[in-house]
């Protein structure tokens, strides 16, 4: 495990680096010592995937979008910025831990060739809780961007935590995003939740590239009819009000959960999201 990114106490609970071997905080930087400027990763497109609330399948969309980009023959990175609720490595069946040296942290590589970094690759046990305070979380995000040896990438997908808290703010301020994709579901609160995410991005001057509606419908396996379990979708209406495109409407499909649970997300079949990936690379 790299020296500066470990699980443990928050910076307010420890004094010096020597006194706290398990701390993730960069003590030398916090002590007022100027850290050497590091070259930015060479990434063509950096796409953040956000949601105004949890439980909408944002990580599924993030992981699947990275898969679709990789199928286009692109070099792809996937940053799991949902620091306290990381699920991306499990979805890809990645179990080996990340490692580092004096200068870099080296990402894991999925079976399909996607470069991946997540806090779950740094914890001794994947089910260990991440009990870190806001400054520590922000520091880890910066290290994921600056210290990971990503190499040259055509695209990076960043799976961001839900809401508008410290970590999304740090991503917006620290990483040169090409834009964000907002994931939502067809429920009554959608309009308010989507607008919160969109308005935060606008406040931070981050382009909003479009909306993805997850759990949009169930397709009958016998007749092919689309059933809308949450009622009629409002995504087109909301997108029109915001002046944004609807990138994809994704179905409820038990196979998605099965592939994610078994670490085989790279086998997923989502033609609508493939079209979205192609659009995002050219918009």
C-alpha positions, 0 to 999 in steps of 0.5 A: 500500500502506498505510503501516503494513502492508507486507511486510518485516522483523520488528520485532526486526530494525529500529530506527525506522520511517524506517530500515525502509520495508518493515516491517509493524510499527507502530513508534509503538505499540511505542515506548510511545506510546498509540495513539488508541482506534478505534471497533470495526467495526459487524458483526452476526455475526463467525464464525471458521472454524478447524481443528486441522490444515492440509489440511482445506479450511478456506479453501474452507469460509470462502470458500463460507460468505461466499458463502452469507451474501451470497446471503441478501442480507446485507452480508458481510466476509471477513477472511483471517487466515491471514497466512502462507498467504493463498489467499482473494483467488485463490479470488475472482479478486481481483487489485487491491491494497488501498489506504489513507490516513492513517486507513483501509485499504480492502478489496477488493470481490469480484464478488458484493459481499463485502468482502475483506481479506488480506495478499495484497492488500498484497504486491507479488506474490501469491506473495511469502513472508510471513516475519514474526515472531509480534508482527508477525502479531498486529499485522496481525490487529489492523490488519485488524480496527481499521483496515480500513474495513469499513463496516456488515456483517451478518456477517463470516467470518474464515478463521483459520490452522490450529492453536492458535498466535499468530494464532488466539490474537490473533483470540480476544483481539482480535476479538469473535467471535460463535463459531467453526466447526470444519472437519475431515475423516473420518480417524482423528485427527479426534477428537483434532484437533477436541477441541484446537480446541474446547478452545482456544475454550472456554479463551478463552470463545469459543462453538463453533457447530458442526462442518463435515466436509469431504471427507465422501464422493464421490457417484457421477455415474452412480448417485448412491451416496455413497462414503466414501473415508476410511471411515465418518464419525465426525463425528456421534459426535464431535459428540454427545460434545462436545454440538455440532451437525454443520452440514454434511457436504461432498463431494469434488467436482472442481468446487470445486477448479476454481472456486477455482483459476479465481477463481470461488468465488462460483459454487459450489453447496453446499446443505448449507452454505447451510443452515449459513449460515442456521443460523449467522445465527439461532443 
